[in-house]
């Protein structure tokens, strides 16, 4: 037999309206009364009717977290931290808790829009979008329109690691300093004496790819090495296989490379494998660097020089913003710094 709100009211010796106020947290209730209601909820194992509750309210207890690839630590770390922050302070007994659902788009712009539509139908309380955006005018316009509809319906929209969206629909955007990180990484290699540096970039249509590559090229150009950068750049996916294949192509284009910079740490692992298969030693014959400082970076052999992004901290902050437990940054935008982590995979070239 299904337990009803009236059953809880009878057990707690209060009115059904008081039970509703306790569960929805939308009206002050005396602490002793609230505890009595929650005790009755526990004893009767009462479950709040989510769909019915969301019909009566502007939003539901659902929070969507969109990621490109949940198997990629870059997204998994942010999503996990956001989900934990969303659950902070919830008693698990009734009312006020949020159900955080991770939506894996697979990098598909169509799936991204579909998930946002589904979350709109469910009257999601908040949406957190992680990772870089697709640089396509048609998709950007569709995203801006969809986010505006969500915001108009009361959904809190937070971007984590993604540039702001025009239109003012977002509550906050936490952006990574990818350009600055790319520049500092190139400057590190230049300071060691490297001049022939290959670059394994991510997908050309992604903002993260463009910003990291722009930073790299800014440093190279400032050092008088701007010529030929296109020839020493190969684009691919953000995965190990791409790093492997792209590095072989870079070596074909310039067998005398002294360093390879990878778009992220996973790509860097593929680059290292390709170099080893060619009989090259890291960093004795050639240096390698990555980006993100994913957990395995320090345990790679040799330990990988990379740029650290505070993924866990950013994800947790995004979760708190989504829940309204943290004040949005001034202007709604915060740039998160990237720190160089110089490790054993980079060293001066042999002829330096």
Residue, then its C-alpha position, 0 to 999 in steps of 0.5 A: x500500500x502506497x504511503x501518502x502525505x496524509x499518512x505522514x501528517x497523521x503520524x507526525x500529528x500535523x496538517x498535510x500543509x505542514x508536511x508539504x512545507x517541510x518537504x519543499x523547504x519553502x516556508x519556515x517551520x519550527x525545528x521540533x515540528x520539522x524533526x517530527x515530520x522527518x521522523x514520520x517520513x523515515x518510519x513510513x518510508x515516504x517518498x515525495x512524488x517528484x513529478x507532481x511536486x515539480x508541476x506545483x513548483x517552477x522547477x524539479x529536483x533534477x540537475x543535469x551535468x553534461x559531459x563530452x565523455x564520462x570515460x575521459x578523466x578530464x570530464x569525469x573529475x569535474x562531473x564527480x566533484x559537481x555531483x558531490x557538491x550538489x549533494x552537500x548538506x542534503x539529509x537524504x530524508x526528504x525534500x531539498x535533495x537534488x538528483x544529479x544526472x550525468x549526460x554523456x554527449x559523446x561530443x555530438x552537438x545534436x545530443x547536447x541539444x537533445x539532453x537540454x531539451x529533455x532537461x527542459x521537459x523535466x523542469x530541471x533545477x539546474x544544468x552544468x555544462x562542462x568542457x569546451x564549446x563547438x565553434x559552429x555558428x548554427x549550433x552556437x545560436x541553437x545553444x543560446x536559444x535553448x539555454x535562454x528557454x531553460x533560464x526563463x523557466x527558472x533553471x540555473x545554468x552554470x558553465x564549467x571550463x566553457x566560454x560564456x554564451x551570448x544572451x545573458x542566460x547563464x548564471x555563471x561561467x568558470x573558464x580555464x586559462x587555456x591560452x595562458x597555459x599553452x603559452x607558459x608550456x611553450x615558454x618552458x620548452x623554449x627556455x630549455x633551448x628547444x626550437x623545433x617543437x611539434x604540436x599535436x592539437x585537438x579537434x579544430x572546431x573546439x574552443x579548448x583546442x583553439x585557445x591552447x594552440x593560440x597560446x602555444x603560437x604566441x610564445x613561439x612567434x614571440x621567440x621569432x619562431x612563427x614561420x612553419x608552425x602550421x606544418x608542425x601542427x597536426x589535429x586529431x581527437x583528444x585520445x591516445x590513438x590520435x596522439x600516437x598517429x599524429x606524432x608519427x606524422x610530425x616525425x615524418x614532417x621533421x625528423x629533427x624535432x626535439x620536443x612534442x607538445x600534446x593537446x592533453x595528457x591522454x594524447x601525450x601518452x600516445x605521443x610517448x608510445x609512438x616515440x618509444x616505438x621509433x627507438x627514441x628516449x624521453x627526454x634524452x632524445x626528445x621531450x614531451x609535454x601534455x595539458x590538464x595534469x590528469x591523475x596518471x601524469x605524475x605516475x607516467x614514466x618519465x613523469x609528464x610535464x603538463x599544465x595543471x587545471x584545478x578540475x576538481x575544484x572547478x567542478x565543485x564550485x560549479x555544483x555549488x553555484x548550481x545549487x545556489x550555495x555560492x555567490x556567482x563571480x562578479x559579472x558572472x565570469x571567473x577565469x581559473x588559472x593554469x599552472x605549469x608542472x615541470x617534470x621529468x619528460x622535458x629536458x634541454x635538447x642534446x645539442x643545447 
